[in-house]
Amino acid sequence: MVVANGDEGDPGSYADRLLMEADPGRVLEGLALACFACGARRGVVLVRSEYPAALARMREAVRRAYADGHLGPSVHGTATSLDLHVVQGAGSYVAGEETALIAGLEGGRGCARPRPPYPTEHGLWDAPTVVNNVETLAAVPWIVRYGGRAYARRGTSGETGTKLVCLSERFARPGCYEVELGTPVRRIVTELGGGLKDGAGLTALQVGGPLGGFLAADALDVPLSEAGLSARGAALGHAGLVAFDGRVAPEDVLRHVWEFAAAESCGACSPCRVGSRRGLEWASSGAPPDQAWERLSRVLTGASLCAFGRRIPPAVHSLARAYGDRLSGWVP
């Protein structure tokens, strides 16, 4: 079984939605090629519930593929059998995590599960399951046509290929751009995005969703890559870039991060379930947290069941560093 994960939940990211709406056939082709490579006879496209247009277009693309003989028990009269289905997601952010996604597809609650066993060994209905992002699978047809070496020439030696980067509405030229991995973040902000609208000054840049991390305006000379961003306490994630200017108070951004964490925690583990609510209480009080924050940070990072809880402290720390003295109490 191969699952195309289109449960795109990072605020500020809409790359998967654009791919599924504008080129659903490409997504299906990538999924079919992945199934062929794995020897899988079934594939699933999970579409976020908030994407009704993408859901309709993916379903229509599957219908046409069956009608044209690309799918079914005997693809184009061969011995190859392949069935693809489109499923609407449950709407939770954590439901996009692969084990929570599988639980949701099985009709259960979308909560993360401990690993091992890994989905590639025991996944959907206990069958070996490969879960890949829609963007990843959409790149497969190009790679098959032009070759892996051609694709690997893009990006960096350690992280090859390209990435779809979504720029928020505060940019002068918002939109979705395909860039090579390793492209300087400053170039994306200033050249592609054209800076901020109305000549506003950038104060902080959110990368990869609320739990991806934040960069200060004078710290954008970093490559858009996992290694480059992690060195600054951020994460690549879906690579959505959300810009904040001086009109937004840092305390409001901090509270929003904790509100997001508390609202989207699946509740499967107590470090994340309790810790996210405790952090929200501190952020809402307006007072700097005491030494209990340091202890909570260690517990969240070391004991959370999935990456959601583990990413909360680094995101908060990066936000505090981006704003400096105004959030100094949140710096470890």
N, C-alpha and C positions, 0 to 999 in steps of 0.2 A: 504494500500500500504506500502511495505517495500523496502527501497533503500539501497543497499550495495555501500558505497562510496569508490570507488577505484581511486579517483582523487587525487592521492598522489603527492603533490606539494612541499614538503619541500626538498630543496637541501641537499643531504647527506642521504636521507632516500629512501630505496627501498624494505621495508618489504612487502608492499602490492603487488608490482610487483612480488616478489618471490613467494608469496602465490598463486597468480592467474596463474603464469606460471607453477609452480611445482605441485600444488595440486588444480586445479580448482574445482574438484568434492567436496572437503571439503568446499570450499567457498559456492558453491551452496547448499550443505546440510545444512550449517548454516543458509543461507538465507531462505531456505524452512522451517526449524524448527521455525525461527522467524516469518514467515508468519503464520504458524500453530498456534503459541502461540498468535498472535494478531488477528487471525480470518481474515487475509488478503488473498485475492484470486489472487493478482498480486504482483510481485516483479521485481525490476530492479537492474542490476549490472552496475554501471557507471565506465568505465575504462578510465584512463587518455589517451589522444590522443597520447602521446609520448611513449606508451606501445603497439606497434603493435603485438608483440608476445603474450602478456597477453590477448589482445583483441581477437586474433584468437583462443587461447586455451579456453577462457571462452565461446566463441560462439560454439566451437566444443563440449564442455562439456554440454551445454544446448541442443544441437542437440541430443547427446547420451541419455540424461536424458529423453527427449520426446520419443525417440525410445524405451527405456527400460520401459516406462510406469510410470516413477517417476513423470512426469508432464503432465498436460493436463486437459480436462474437467472432467475426472473421473479417478483419480489416482489409478492405480491397481484395477480398477473395483469398487471403493468405491464412496461415495457421495462427496468426497473431490475434489475440483477443484483448480488448481494452475497453473498459467502461469508466467514464468520468461523470461525476455528479457535482452539482453546485449546492452548497448548504449555507444558510444564513447563520451568522454568528450570534452569540448571546448578548453582546453589547458591553461586556465587562473588559476593562483594560487588561487585567491579568489573564483573561481567557485567551489572549494571544500567546501566552507562554506555552511551549509545546505540550507539556504534560497536562496543563489545564485545558488546552484546546482539545486534546484527545478525550479527556473526561467529558467535556461538553458534547462532543460528537457522539459519545456513547449514551447521551441522555442524562448524564449526571451534572453535578454542580461544577462550575469551571474553577476548580482549585488546583494549585500546583501539587504535584506528588513527589515524594522523595525519590532520588535516583542514586544507585541502580535499583531496579533494572532500567535500562535506557530504552526509549521508544524504538530504536533500531533493533532491539531484541524482543521486547514485549511492548507493543504499542496499541493501536486501535483494535479493539476486540481481541487483544493479546497476540495480534499478528505483528511481524516486523514492520515498522512504519518509519518512513523518512518524511520529515517536516521541513519544508523550505519556504522562504519568503517569496511572495509574488514577484518582487523585483529580481531576485536571484534566478528564478525560473524563466522570466522573460528575457534574460540575457543568453539563455542556452541556445536558441535558434541561431543567433549571430555567431556564437562560438563554434557551433557545428559547421556552419557555412564557411567561415573564414579561418578556423583553426584556433586551438588554444594558445599557440605562440603569438598570434596576432593580438589576441586579447591581453596576453601577459605583457605585451610591450607597452600597454597603457598602465598608468599608476606608478607605483614604486616597486623596487625589487622585493620588498617584504610583503607588500599589499598591492596586488595587481588588479587591474580593471578600473571600472568607473563607478560612480555613485550618483544617484538622483538626489539633488539638494533642493529643498523647498524653502523659499524665503517668505516671511510673513508680510502682512499688509502694511507694516510700518516702513518697509523699504520703498525706495522710489520706483523700483522695478520689481515688484513681487512676482513670484512664479516658481516654476519647477525647472531646474537646470541640471543637465548631465555634465559632470566634471570628472576628471581623472582623480583617483585617490592620490593624496599627497598635494593637491592644489592648496596653496596658502589660503587660510580662512579670510585674511584681509583682502585678498584679491576678489574672493567671492562677494564679500560685503561691499567693497568700493566699486569694483568694475562691473560685475554682473548685477548686483543689487542697486548700484548707483547711490549708495549711502542711504540715508533716511529721507523720508518725505519732508518737504518744506524746510530743508536745510537743518533739521533737528540734529542734535549731537547724540551719538550712541553712548550710553552709560554701561550697559551690560548686554551680553549676547547669550541667549540660551541655545544650547546645542543638543540635538537628539532627544528632545522632550524634557519635561520637568525633572526627571530623574537622570537625564543625561549629564547635565552640568552647565556651568556658566563661565564665560570669559569676560574679563574687563575690557573696556574699549582700547586700552593700550597694550593688550596681551593677545592680539589677533595674529601675530606672526608665528603661527603654528600650522603645520600641515593638516589637512582634513584626512585623518587616518586614525585607526584605533590606537596605534602606538603614540602618535603625536598628541592626541587629545588626552589619552590616559595619563601622560606625563604632566598634564596641567590639571588633573583631577576631574576631567570630563570624560564623556564616552560618545562614540560615533552614533550608535543607535540608528534611527531612521534618517538621521542627518537633516532634520528640520531645524532651520535657524529662525528664532523669534527674537526680534530686536526690542530693547527697552530704552526709552529716552528719559530725560529729566522729569517728565510729567508723572512718572510712576515712582512712588516711594519704595525704597528697598524693603521696608517692613511689609508692604503689601505683597511684594513678590515672594518674600519668605513665607508669609501666611498662606499664599496660594499654593506653594510647593507642599506645605504640610496638609492643607485641605485636600489636595489631590491624593497624597499618600494615604490619608485616613479614609477617603471616600472609595478609593480603588483597591485597597488591601482586600484580598479574598478572605482573610480571617483564618486561614488554615493553620498558621503558626502564631503563637503568642508574642514572640518578639516583634513581629511586624504589626499584628493586630493591636496590641497594647501600646507599643512604642510610637506608632504613627499618631495615635490619639493624644499621647502624652506630649509629643512634640508640638501638636496643634495647640494644646493648652498653653504651652510656653510662648509660642509665636503670637497667639491672640492676646496674651497678657501685656505685651509690649515691653516686658522686662527681660534683660538678658538671662539665659538659663544658668543654673548653678552647676556644680560639678557633676550632678546627676546626668547632665547631657553627655559628658565624656563616657560615663559608664554605659548609658543607653546606646551611644554610638558604637561602642565595641560589641555590645550584644546584638544589635541590628546587623552589623557587618559579619559577625562570626556565627550567628545562630539562626538567621532567617532561612526559611525553607527554599526560597528561590531568589533570583536576582533582583526582584522588585524591592524586597526589604533591604537587601545588601547594598542597593544603589542609593538609598535615602541619605545616609551620612555623607558620602562623597559629594552628592548634589548640593546639600546644605553647606558643606565646607567650601565648595567652589563658589557658591553664591556669596558667602561671607567674604571670601578673598576678593571677589570682583568688586564689591562695594566698600571694602576697607573698613575704616573706623566705625561706620554707621551700624555695622553688624559684627563688630569685633568679638562680642561675647560668644558667637557661634563658631569661631575659629578654634580648632583643636590645639 
